[in-house]
């Protein structure tokens, strides 16, 4: 089966045809490292890691180049460093390190290349010069701006009219702009603000030009896949297209555009004002969500249970059920060997626009067969490893041979029995899930509820 991808630009699923099968190239927008990444930021990291794994399986590990950038120059970074009283470098280095650790903890492979804006200034300046030369950009009061009116196709990714874009965007009002939607390519840096030399004086780049330049530097003028969250579709990705095509006389930046859907928490949009803003680091190391720290593989499987293009509701119940599943699989695979290849049904599901829900349904079926078949057990272990859900025995030591707090178990059983007596079966089911997540199996009988640790 051929790999198909939903191309946001075309608004349809298309068969993936790489420019060069010996060098399949993908760029995904990474973090702006002014603060720890939140759980919504984890979604594109996980989604495109699965695609990276699939491409490597299909074309060969040495034939896929995956670029995920780090933005280490941006006004939010400057403001946060000043707020904390630290240098910009100290802030960005520390935050980037946490991001990389979090990404690995979630079971992701490291990208092939992880460029930084501060390492790409010559390429950024060169691209801006090309845009000025091609009459797509103009200089005004020390700024260089992209002239949106110079691009008749502007808006083709988001499919919005210019009036709709102005109405729906936070347009920076500036007297030196020719048009309200014109966006900054280069801005002046005064005093001790970070800046680099350019034909327009000391300054720093705008956000959008950075990704265009980094993508071209490491993947060429046109590469295969550009990915990111749906929130980046406009204006960031729209502006990337305009810049790159403007600099290269209409040559496309990427042939396929992929976007993952939004994430909400317990049915609400995640925001600091609602108190439901959760970082990856907090989920991994603290007890702010659901009263426990979560293993990275639990977070990963919970993310993969929803198709990447659909919105996802991040709930404690989802994580509890996911944890119980992973613990069951870990016990089943304890001491098993791994097969040479992942399960074919799982691969076929992923080849259908990364249909991870169908892939996971196949994994559940395989896990059922693995209870009585050593061959299926080996294939399950290899498949979970391929999906980034199993690395080695140490990776799942949270699930094998763990001890439990008997008092906690008895308390949960008492609460469950009370819920059943009150005919609150939804609560009773939730409490059973809590017990399962602890590695405890319960059985209701004439003499009450008995329990045991499943090993």
C-alpha positions in Angstrom: 0.0 0.0 0.0 1.3 3.5 -0.9 1.6 6.2 1.7 -1.1 8.7 1.5 -1.0 12.2 3.2 -3.8 14.7 3.7 -2.3 17.8 2.0 -3.7 20.9 3.6 -2.7 23.0 0.6 -4.8 20.8 -1.8 -7.5 19.9 0.8 -7.3 16.2 -0.1 -5.5 13.0 0.6 -2.8 12.4 -1.9 -0.3 9.6 -2.6 3.1 10.6 -1.3 5.7 10.9 -4.1 9.1 12.1 -2.7 11.2 14.3 -4.8 14.2 12.0 -4.2 13.5 8.6 -2.6 17.1 8.5 -1.5 16.7 11.7 0.5 13.1 12.2 1.7 13.0 15.6 3.4 10.7 16.9 6.1 10.6 20.2 8.1 8.5 20.7 11.3 8.2 24.0 13.2 9.8 23.6 16.6 9.6 25.6 19.8 10.3 29.3 20.7 12.4 28.6 23.8 11.2 31.3 26.2 9.3 28.9 28.4 8.7 25.2 28.9 6.6 23.5 26.2 3.0 22.7 27.1 1.2 19.5 26.3 -0.3 21.0 23.1 3.3 21.5 21.8 3.9 17.8 22.4 1.3 16.8 19.8 3.2 17.8 16.6 6.4 16.4 18.1 4.8 13.0 18.6 2.7 13.0 15.3 5.7 13.8 13.1 8.0 11.4 15.0 5.6 8.7 13.9 5.8 9.9 10.3 9.6 10.1 10.6 9.6 6.4 11.8 7.3 5.4 9.0 9.4 7.2 6.3 12.6 5.6 7.7 10.9 2.2 7.5 9.8 2.7 4.0 12.8 4.5 2.4 15.6 3.5 4.8 17.0 5.2 7.9 19.8 6.9 6.0 17.4 8.2 3.3 15.2 10.5 5.5 16.2 14.0 6.7 14.0 15.4 9.4 14.6 19.1 10.5 12.9 20.5 13.6 14.1 24.0 14.4 14.6 25.8 17.7 13.7 29.5 17.6 16.2 31.2 20.0 15.7 34.8 18.9 12.2 36.4 19.4 10.7 39.3 21.3 9.1 36.9 23.8 12.5 35.6 24.6 13.9 39.1 25.1 11.1 40.0 27.4 11.2 36.8 29.4 15.0 37.1 29.9 14.6 40.7 31.2 11.8 39.6 33.5 13.9 36.8 35.0 17.0 38.9 35.1 19.1 36.4 33.1 20.9 36.5 29.9 19.1 35.6 26.7 21.6 32.8 26.1 21.1 31.4 29.6 17.3 31.4 29.1 17.4 29.8 25.7 20.0 27.2 26.4 18.2 26.0 29.6 14.8 26.0 28.0 16.0 24.2 24.8 17.6 21.5 27.0 14.4 20.9 28.9 12.5 20.7 25.6 14.9 18.1 24.2 14.7 16.0 27.3 10.9 16.2 27.3 10.8 15.1 23.7 13.0 12.1 24.3 10.9 11.2 27.4 7.9 11.1 25.2 9.5 8.3 23.1 10.6 10.5 20.2 13.6 10.0 18.1 15.9 13.0 17.8 15.5 14.8 14.5 18.2 14.6 11.9 19.0 18.3 12.3 17.9 20.7 14.9 19.0 24.2 13.7 18.8 27.4 15.6 17.9 30.9 14.3 21.2 32.3 15.7 23.1 29.9 13.5 21.2 31.0 10.4 21.7 34.8 10.1 23.6 34.8 6.8 20.9 32.7 5.1 18.1 34.9 6.6 19.7 38.1 5.4 20.4 36.5 1.9 16.7 35.5 1.6 15.5 39.0 2.6 17.9 40.6 0.0 16.3 38.3 -2.7 12.8 39.4 -1.7 13.8 43.1 -1.9 15.5 42.4 -5.3 12.4 40.6 -6.6 10.1 43.5 -5.5 8.3 41.4 -2.8 9.7 43.4 0.1 10.5 47.1 0.9 12.5 49.0 3.4 10.8 51.5 5.8 12.2 53.2 8.9 14.9 50.6 9.5 12.4 47.7 8.9 12.1 45.4 6.0 8.6 44.2 5.3 7.0 41.7 2.9 4.6 43.4 0.5 1.5 41.2 0.6 0.0 43.0 -2.4 3.0 41.7 -4.5 1.7 38.1 -4.1 -1.6 37.4 -5.9 -1.7 33.9 -4.4 -1.3 35.1 -0.8 -3.8 33.2 1.4 -3.9 30.0 -0.7 -3.0 27.8 2.3 -5.6 29.1 4.7 -8.0 30.0 1.8 -8.9 33.3 3.4 -9.5 36.6 1.6 -7.3 39.5 2.5 -10.3 41.2 4.3 -10.9 38.0 6.3 -7.2 37.8 7.2 -7.2 41.4 8.4 -10.4 40.8 10.5 -9.1 37.6 12.0 -5.5 38.5 12.7 -3.7 40.6 15.3 -2.4 43.1 12.8 0.4 45.2 14.0 -0.5 48.8 13.2 2.5 50.8 12.0 2.6 54.0 9.9 5.4 52.7 7.7 3.4 49.8 6.4 2.0 50.0 2.8 -0.7 47.5 3.7 -2.1 46.3 7.1 -1.1 42.7 6.4 2.5 43.4 5.4 4.7 41.5 7.9 8.2 42.1 9.2 11.2 40.4 7.8 13.8 42.4 9.6 13.6 44.9 12.5 16.1 47.2 14.1 17.8 46.4 17.4 18.6 49.3 19.6 20.9 49.5 22.7 21.7 46.1 24.2 19.0 44.3 22.3 20.4 41.2 20.4 21.2 42.2 16.9 23.2 41.2 13.8 24.8 43.3 11.0 22.8 43.7 7.8 22.4 46.1 4.9 19.6 47.8 6.9 21.7 48.2 10.0 21.9 46.2 13.3 18.8 44.2 13.7 17.1 40.8 14.1 14.7 38.8 11.9 11.0 38.5 12.0 9.5 35.2 13.1 8.3 33.9 9.7 11.5 34.4 7.7 13.4 32.3 10.1 11.7 29.0 9.2 11.9 29.7 5.5 15.7 30.3 5.7 16.3 27.3 8.0 14.3 25.0 5.8 16.1 26.1 2.6 19.5 25.8 4.3 19.1 22.2 5.3 16.6 20.8 2.9 16.9 22.9 -0.3 14.6 25.3 -2.0 11.8 22.7 -2.3 11.4 19.8 0.0 8.8 17.1 0.5 6.8 17.7 3.7 6.2 20.7 5.9 4.4 20.1 9.2 3.2 21.8 12.3 0.1 22.5 14.4 -3.1 23.9 12.8 -2.5 27.1 14.8 0.5 27.8 12.6 -1.4 27.5 9.3 -2.1 31.2 9.4 -0.2 33.4 9.5 3.1 31.6 10.0 2.9 28.9 7.3 1.0 31.3 4.9 3.9 33.7 5.3 6.5 31.1 4.8 5.0 30.2 1.5 4.9 33.8 0.4 8.5 34.4 1.4 10.0 31.3 -0.1 8.1 31.5 -3.4 8.8 35.2 -3.6 12.6 34.6 -3.1 12.6 31.8 -5.7 10.3 33.0 -8.4 7.3 30.9 -7.5 9.1 27.7 -6.7 7.2 25.9 -3.9 8.8 25.5 -0.4 7.1 22.1 0.1 5.0 19.7 -1.9 2.9 18.5 1.1 1.6 20.5 4.1 0.4 18.6 7.2 -1.2 20.1 10.2 -2.3 18.4 13.5 -5.5 19.5 15.3 -6.0 21.4 18.5 -5.7 20.1 22.0 -8.1 21.0 24.9 -7.9 20.0 28.6 -11.0 18.4 30.3 -13.3 19.9 27.6 -11.9 23.4 27.8 -9.4 25.4 25.9 -6.0 25.3 27.7 -5.1 28.7 29.2 -3.3 30.1 32.2 -6.4 32.1 33.1 -8.4 28.9 33.5 -5.7 27.3 35.5 -5.5 24.3 33.2 -2.3 25.2 31.5 0.0 22.1 31.7 3.6 21.7 30.6 5.1 18.5 29.5 7.6 18.7 32.3 4.8 19.0 34.9 3.0 15.9 33.5 6.3 14.0 33.5 7.6 15.0 36.9 4.8 16.5 39.1 1.4 15.6 40.4 -0.6 18.6 39.2 -2.7 16.6 36.7 -4.5 13.6 38.1 -2.5 13.5 41.3 0.5 11.6 39.8 3.4 12.0 37.5 2.9 10.2 34.2 5.4 8.1 32.3 6.3 9.5 28.9 4.9 6.5 27.0 1.6 6.9 28.7 1.4 10.5 27.3 2.5 9.2 23.9 -0.1 6.5 23.6 -2.8 8.8 24.9 -1.9 11.2 22.1 -1.9 8.5 19.4 -5.4 7.3 20.3 -6.9 10.2 18.3 -6.2 10.9 14.6 -3.7 13.7 14.3 -6.0 15.9 12.3 -8.8 15.7 14.8 -9.1 17.7 18.0 -8.1 15.9 21.2 -9.5 16.2 24.7 -6.8 15.7 27.3 -8.3 14.2 30.4 -7.2 12.3 33.5 -9.5 9.4 32.6 -7.8 9.1 29.2 -4.4 8.9 30.9 -5.6 6.4 33.5 -7.0 4.1 30.9 -3.8 4.4 28.8 -1.6 3.7 31.7 -3.5 0.5 32.5 -3.1 -0.6 28.9 0.6 0.0 28.8 1.1 -1.8 32.1 -0.8 -4.8 30.8 1.4 -4.8 27.7 4.6 -4.4 29.6 3.8 -7.4 31.8 2.8 -9.4 28.7 6.1 -8.6 27.0 8.4 -8.9 30.0 11.3 -11.1 28.9 9.9 -11.5 25.3 12.2 -11.3 22.3 11.3 -8.9 19.4 10.4 -9.9 15.9 12.3 -8.5 12.9 9.5 -6.4 11.5 6.4 -4.5 12.8 2.9 -5.8 12.2 1.7 -5.4 8.7 -1.8 -4.3 9.6 -0.3 -1.5 11.8 1.9 -0.3 9.0 -1.1 -0.3 6.6 -3.1 1.9 8.9 -0.2 4.3 9.3 0.2 4.5 5.5 -3.4 5.8 5.4 -2.6 9.4 6.4 -1.2 8.3 9.8 -4.4 6.6 10.9 -3.1 5.9 14.5 -6.6 4.9 15.9 -6.8 2.1 13.3 -3.2 1.3 14.0 -3.8 1.1 17.7 -6.9 -1.1 17.1 -4.6 -3.5 15.3 -2.2 -3.4 18.2 -5.0 -4.3 20.7 -5.9 -7.3 18.5 -2.2 -8.3 18.4 -2.0 -8.0 22.1 -4.9 -10.4 22.5 -3.3 -12.9 20.3 0.1 -12.5 22.1 -1.4 -13.9 25.3 -1.3 -17.4 23.7 1.3 -17.0 20.9 5.0 -16.5 21.3 5.3 -15.3 17.7 2.6 -12.7 18.2 4.2 -11.7 21.5 7.5 -11.1 19.5 5.6 -9.1 16.8 3.8 -7.0 19.5 7.1 -6.1 21.1 8.7 -5.1 17.8 5.5 -3.1 16.8 5.4 -1.2 20.0 9.1 -0.4 19.7 8.4 0.9 16.1 5.7 3.1 17.5 7.9 4.5 20.2 5.8 2.8 22.9 8.5 0.4 24.1 12.2 0.8 24.2 13.6 -1.9 26.5 12.9 -3.5 29.8 14.2 -0.5 31.8 11.8 1.8 29.9 8.8 0.1 31.4 10.1 -0.7 34.8 7.2 1.4 36.1 4.9 -1.4 35.1 6.9 -4.6 36.0 7.1 -5.9 39.5 5.9 -2.7 41.1 4.7 -2.5 44.7 1.4 -0.9 45.7 0.1 0.9 48.8 -2.4 -1.5 50.3 -4.2 1.3 52.3 -4.6 3.2 49.0 -6.1 0.2 47.3 -8.5 -0.5 50.2 -9.6 3.1 50.1 -10.3 3.0 46.4 -12.2 -0.2 46.8 -14.3 1.2 49.6 -15.1 4.3 47.4 -16.0 2.1 44.5 -18.3 -0.1 46.6 -20.0 3.1 47.9 -20.5 4.3 44.3 -22.0 1.0 43.3 -24.4 1.1 46.2 -25.5 4.6 45.2 -25.9 3.3 41.6 -23.3 5.8 40.4 -21.8 3.3 38.0 -19.8 5.9 36.0 -17.9 6.7 39.2 -17.5 3.0 40.0 -16.0 2.4 36.6 -13.6 5.3 37.0 -12.4 3.9 40.3 -11.9 0.5 38.8 -9.8 2.2 36.2 -7.8 3.9 39.0 -7.1 0.5 40.5 -6.1 -1.0 37.2 -3.7 1.8 36.7 -2.1 0.9 40.0 -1.6 -2.6 38.7 -4.4 -4.1 40.8 -7.0 -6.6 39.6 -10.2 -6.8 41.6 -12.9 -9.4 41.7 -16.4 -9.0 43.1 -17.9 -12.0 45.0 -20.4 -13.0 47.6 -18.0 -12.1 50.4 -17.1 -8.7 48.9 -14.3 -7.4 46.7 -10.9 -9.1 46.6 -7.8 -7.8 45.0 -4.4 -8.8 43.9 -1.3 -7.2 42.2 -1.0 -8.4 38.7 2.6 -9.3 37.8 
